[in-house]
């Protein structure tokens, strides 16, 4: 009797384990199917659309619209979404014909001297250093106002063209006598007086300066050739 009871118990246990395993597998499959059905599907991504600034009504509508456009443009630039603007080639000699080539070169040397970052611009801190070196230090607000007065592209710094605008306005008498820009122009040791310009037309003056530069280069080349000929003659004397 005892020998027949043990096999029956083992077979019953095995059958029970098999049934439990099948039932557990069915439950796991049904739960997995239910999870997949209820799980939300990812929606397709849409690029954010920036709302267009609304134009204000009334007398200040145009100015508000212009300000909104400027702010939107700056935000697009910061986020890297702005389309690049076409930049035109700047020639100071043709655009600022009221100044001589020497004057423009002197202004360029001064600009590069204070462009310590060598990025082609004079920023707020570089302008601060410039005014201190010239002996006319300005407050932080005064420096910002100086840049703002000639900052045509609203980037908060001075390009070489905007730097030349300072001297153009100084020569035309368009700067206030006590302004920071007037102090910069006066203390720069660059003579931008327009007296005597009427005696010589701008075109002929420009051509005369170019001719003088060519003659100077020609004279230097001739002197160099003469020195080389004298050295060869002296060398042949010692070798003979």
Secondary structure, DSSP 4 states (H G I P E B T S, - for coil): -HHHHHHHHHHHHHHHHHHHHHHHHHHHHHHHHHHHHHSPPPPPP----PPPPPPPPSTTHHHHHHHHHHHHHHHHHHHT-SPPPP-PPP-HHHH-TTS-HHHHHHHHHHHHHH-TT-SS-B-HHHHHHHHHHTT----HHHHHHHHHHH-SS-SSSB-HHHHHHHHHHHHTT-S-TTSHHHHHHHHT------TTGGGS-HHHHHHHHHHHHHHHHHHHHHHHHHHHHHHHHHHHHHH-
